[in-house]
Amino acid sequence: MLPPSMDPPSSSPRPAAPPWRALGWGGAALLVGLTLALWILPEWQPVRLPEREEILRRFAEVAASVGVEPLPAAPRLRVTSEPGEIEIAYRALGGGAVDWLRREERVLLLEVSQDAAWGERSGRLTVRLSPQGEAWSVHWSPASLAELFGLPGRGTPPHEVRRAFAPPLLRSRESLGEPEQRVVAQAQVEVVPVVGSQPSQYLQVLAPPGAAAAAFRRPGSVAEAWSHVEVVPWGRLARNGAVFLALLALFVWLALRQRLDLIDGALLAALFLATSLLAAVRTDVVGLLEVTIGGAARALTLFLLWSVAESWLRASVPGFTTSLDALRRGRLGPRGGRSLLLGWGLGAWLAGARLALLAAAALLPGVRPAGTSVPLPALTPGHDPVGAGVWLAGLVVLGACLALHVLPRRWAWVAAALPAALLLAPVPLAPWWGQALIAFALAAALARGLDSLGLTATLLAAVLAYALPPLVLALLHPAWFPGTAVVLGSLVLAPLVLGFVGLRRQPQVESDPAAVPGFVRRLERQRRLSYEMDLLSRIQGGLLPRTLPHLRGYEITARSLIATEAGGDLYDFLRDDAGHLWIAAGDVSGHGYSCAIGQATVKAALLALVDADRTPARVLERADRVLRGSVSQRQFSSLCLVRLDPASGELLVANAGHPFPLIATPAGSEELELPGLPLGQGPPRTYRDRAARIPPGGVLVLYSDGLYEGADPAGRPYGFDRTRTVLARSASWNAAEILERLLFDWHRHLAGAPAADDVTIVVVKRAGLRPAQGVRKWDVGVVPGQ
């Protein structure tokens, strides 16, 4: 878990970062990025998109050339950018790719699809045309799943596909060369050079096992073509599967620990589905599979990612709050409004940086674009800005949770960018190191925003980084992107409006404790209780002696082991004016602060009452009256009080309900039986003194009931006999070694079982017998291990 002393990355911004400045810097960066994109990137060049009727007429010509008869259903028309095809062009043409893409108007393609009949089969014909009307791909998908996933050998032979689909893809004075055919993942693939094309181009014909078929025209040589063939992207599928399983494991781990909040994750997944499916309605079987299966899978992944990341952050950082809670409950105030405006500014800055970096890559040697700055259509399960933004922000938050565990906070925000840099490509670049470097830089900027601006601003900034460029492109061609302009315009403007509205509201509107998830409130109570118990433990530790008395001719040591956060055992050493050493060992009933108050009261009573003119019995009687008047009527204390005359070893002992002390000599052990009721309850007490003596080489041992009551896993108590057995061999041991051997034997008996009660042992050994040769001399006068 995160260190308790670490300040949480709260979503309330710092006063030094006013939203107006963030909005200004973000707007300036976006303007710079758009200017570079309009100047350099092919997809941003002014293109006259033809009228709808003109494109449909050209589609009808291609359909007739292919031999497909369109059905009466109305065709569907949309603009697509084919990022994979653009990457192939950049790879094949290098520095000349930008000019070629502009000249051929190859980036913004018009995709027309319509239900049609091809011979005796029904399905859907899809053709992609440039704004000039040139065909770049022809695709046929069957109408049924049975034909789509047919058995090997049941599909259309590639030479038939080539014969049907190649004519509309050839330009004037062009012809096909000798085809090369291979089988890739059970699909028959044919690559055919286009003779007479400038620059060199080829046709790739795809004939999967089912009834589907496709032909694509691409730049490059035949030798280069085979490096682009990937019927099934196994590498990407394996990586996505591993990420999904890791998220699922974290989800289950947090759920089992009851530290999981699902509300925000579910809302973001629903928002993703609403925006991505709004403009992605298709009727062919491939389109339906893409929308239903692909959209549902991505929504589930986003749900897992955000639920895990946000819940882990909430559970890890004490005092963490976010204005997402207030925003979700309609209680947005100045804090949330400021977060939205700061997030808007950061998102605009990231969007401008993405465009500027991709434009620079088109001109700089050694790197090149590996796709488009705006994948189209912009509202599909694979390109939706909400999904891409939640994915980016979630990975940064998850990386922050991991990094803050092992690194100082000033470095953690840098390491937090690593997951996003490894799994995302916010700027499609090649080679891979360029893409990874830029991805790391942008993710690190977002992680820095998480550290300084908070979770709400980070999430909004990540979404806007992907939403602003397609919105601007849609506004440049409003007739072709009406749905995209409306949906993304609402998505972009709503946080801006809400931010200004929130700034005008009173701060009290955001005060809503019920908005915090229940598990967070429970964790805060546990943290507060843990802090209080730790404080109590330190208070009780302060009541015990820090040093032990140095007494000529004696070795004295003591140890108190607390079973839980706060125990009731106590011991103390006092001196009177006659030179006597008073030794006290006791146990206060109760738990928590009442126990500490009882311990302090007993210690104060002893300090006030111990005197050379009093015996231990008289001190206990007076201490009983003190406890009755100063602590709870339900609280009592056992206490054994011993007065030692150092010169003679004579003892005077009184006992108030505490375990009887032991005197061990080489001849055996004697228990000083002295019954008495505990202090503080019942009728007024009277106690009596008992005289005893520690002979030279003898040992006095006082202990609490936790010693003999300690039970092994089978429930058998440690008892009194084992204590006597250990003490029977104590003649050659010093006081510290006697204590350590008693505790060692006690722990061995417990065999790992937790102690049910505190254990306190005080050992006083009188000199007289020399330690055996080779026995280590233990330190005397310091409390070991307290």
Summary of the structure (lengths in Angstrom):
residues: 786
radius of gyration: 40.4
end to end distance: 26.7
largest distance: 125.9
contacts: 2757
relative contact order: 0.08
helix: 49%
strand: 17%
